[in-house]
């Protein structure tokens, strides 16, 4: 454990829940603790309750389809099974791993619980997704290590789950550090610790350096963050352009001035699902209609829970040839009503070619405003604005 950053510096924490989806499932099925578990199965792969109250679980070796893993326990990761990996490939690596279906309603519930628990101690929070947040601790008098333990205990008391926390002078370093001592870790780091703790890490550990940039840097002999810090700026600019080269140099030296944004308005809210097997609009009309209605209902619930209404409702389709198309419809008055969303989305759907089979269906609400704000644009009363984007 390293010393706290200098008190004159900002003190930013990144909190990351440990194997979040899998950990929520282990609360439901504690008998699976210590076992390799994969999340991402179909709804029909729910565990079966036996006469004695125990469960019979699906196994990865029995999976047939093209699905991908949403997440996995650390025991499954030790076998080489990670999120976004194809199920069939994962089954070759860990055939006996338990397979559970995704339950996003449960994950959102626990997400709200842990964020509320953290806010009761440190309210300056930037929400970064279902399982991670940034926290500005700069104005808090408590030392970093006891404060981190207090936050972790609050999360544990509220959810029964563990998290890992990195505390450094900025968001860039804190996100890296929250991953260094997983699971259930605390990492405290100051700028003076960068050469020892950060520079030996691979460049892909920096959020914003993706697979393509990593590969390109490797061709230049740059594999670690330390290599990147020592790289000639002119070399980086030649291969990446001026602005990205400047950013690469700054992040390699741990420079990041981004503030913790405690309030940001979402641009859109969406719900979508990828089918296990391609569905046809005519031959599978009943099944598609049920899925479509359920997506619209869930989207309406999301809007109502977040206290937003939407002026623009859209759909997204992906065909069996992977081509995607969207349609949007702008309403005269903003809404969060499920029936209104379903009608608007249905209007969009009627303007999409449906001869090919579908592999994905989604519904999106955009042009959002908070409930109570002015939501009517007089110039568009009674008009429907349709836009199309194909990919």
FENMO-V167605 format. One line per field, one symbol per residue. psi: psi as a letter, one per 20 degrees, with the letter a starting at -180 (. if undefined). A space follows every 50 residues. Layout:
psi->???
This chain:
psi->prqqqphirqopqpppqolgghhghhhhmhiipiqppppjrrhjkqqppr hjirqpqqqhhippajrqpgrqrhhhhhjjorqiqqghghhhhmhjqppq qpnhgghhghghghhhgghigninpopjahjqqqpojhjphqqgghgghg ghhggghhhjqqrqpppairgghhgghiihkqrkrpppprhiighghghi qqhiipoioagghggghhijjohrhgghhiqphhghhhiirgghgggggg hhjkpojprooipppqhrprprqpqhqqqphghkggghggggggghghgg hggghilqqphpprqpqprijjpqqqqqppqhpqqkpggggggghhgghi jppkhqqqiqpqpqpalqqqphrpjpohijpiqoopqppq.
